[in-house]
């Protein structure tokens, strides 16, 4: 499992900055289609090899790396393409709805997979993955996008990447946001990865305990995304972000002090509720404020930060959990996160960037 996770993590870390440049340089719609096609082809190859009897474990590692390669290319393009589809005044609601859909997928996918594995073979499930990828590609082919006007000439990769870094330095709110993110992703590692360990140690190792916390978190995320989609957030996106961050921080502290399992599940659900309230306004600020020419690079850098700081956090907090109580780790990191979130809510450049924009009309094209 460790090798599998590494195979899925390393391509994302190393490719994110490259993929961000590609998302700004090339047609984002085609990048999404090609990367989805790469993922589908790699899965198809794996299915055929398994049918032929080549059921080696290392094949799963190779395909995991290839799929991560495709996902690393796709992620900044998906983040950058949304403003070309959605009116500016609807971005927060759509990001919230997207968060709910992702939570629904996280909730039902394991159940569907468990049902399928009892009815058919693993190879057939691989083919299902290929079919759904083809359906996604077909949808993308018919998608109409707003034009992104650009007056710049295409330079070499490193010039484009340096231009992205210069753009970040020139935008105080963006620089602050990325610094806050780097620290937050590091501090979020225990709440994201150590709760199963804590549940096993404190409440018991029965499978239903671990299933229950996953279900509770997914339900919370669904509710949080639906809330954002229906509500539309506060007048300033940063205020919505701060509410979500405070909820997540307090829940992290709660993991360290709650003695019984039912209240623990309630806090886990609230923790999931806070995630879309934090993520959706963050995505919306970037999509509204960043020049469309730089969106891909910014999302690429965010991908690089998230795929590095959380694993670094686990490299520290994981071994530490064998020497001190996990509960203490939750309390300390939760308090630090709460302090950081409050600082974000007082940052003048972020508050200015968080003001909702008036939607602009744009030309629609294929």
Secondary structure, 3 states (H helix, E strand, C coil): CHHHHHHHHHHHHHHHHHHHHHHHHCCHHHHHHHHHHHHHHHHHHHHHHHHCCCCCHHHHHHHHHHHHHHHHHHHHHHHHHHHHCCCHHHHHHHHHHHHHHHHHHHHHHHHHHHHHHHHCCHHHHHHHHHHHHHHHHHHHHCCCEECCCCCCCCCCHHHHHHHHHHHHHHCHHHHHHHHHHHHHHHHHHHHHHCHHHHHHHHCCCCHHHHHHHHHHHHHHHHHHHHHHHHHCCCCEHHHHHHHHHHHHHHHHHHHHHCCCHHHHHHHHHHHHHHHHHHHHHHHHHHHHHCCHHHHHHHHHHHHHHHHHHHHHHHHHHHHHCCCCCHHHHHHHHHHHHHHHHHHHHHCHHHHHHCECCCCCCCCEEC
